[in-house]
Amino acid sequence: MLTVITTPIFYAVIVLTFFYISEYYPNKHFDQKQWFANKDERYEYSENIIESKILAGKTKAQVRQILGDEGNNDKDNDWYYDLGYRPEFANIDPDNLEITFKNGKVTAVIQNKR
């Protein structure tokens, strides 16, 4: 009887552990050198960029100096930076960092999870 009860629980724990491991990724402090070197793993820095507000109030030129030039146009008020594919079960779309400007200064930074 004990086996009948514990076996499904055991299998559920194994499946949940698999999903947790497959979706885990570290949230690292922003490192400009690594940002430029590992474009496919930028998602590891996005949370720190957003929470630390390192871009808050920056001009477009300052953002370009910090995050680089991804082909964003100075005339646009929304800039996008590719973050790569965040580890997630069945994730087939890359994430991006969206930076919104108003009057030439950063007013919002969000991560678009697709």
C-alpha positions, 0 to 999 in steps of 0.5 A: 500500500505504501508503494502505491501512495509514494510512487506517484509522489516520487515521479511527480518530484522527479518531473518537477525537478526536471522542469526546475533544472531546465528553466534555471538560469542565473541572474547576474549583475550587469557586466558590460564586457560580458554583455557584448561578448555573450549576446545569446546570454544577455537574459542573465543581466536583464533583471539586474538592469531593470531592478537596479535602474542603471538606465533611468534618466539616461540619454540615448547616447548614454544608453548606446555607450552602456549597451552598445548600438543594436541598430536603434535609430535616434528618432525612435522612442522605443529601443530594443536589445536582443537578450537571447533565448531564456531557458524555459520549457518549449521556449522558441522565441527570443526575449528582448529588452525594451527601453522607452524614451520620453523627451530624450531620456529613459522612462521605462525598461522592460523585458519582453518575454515571448 
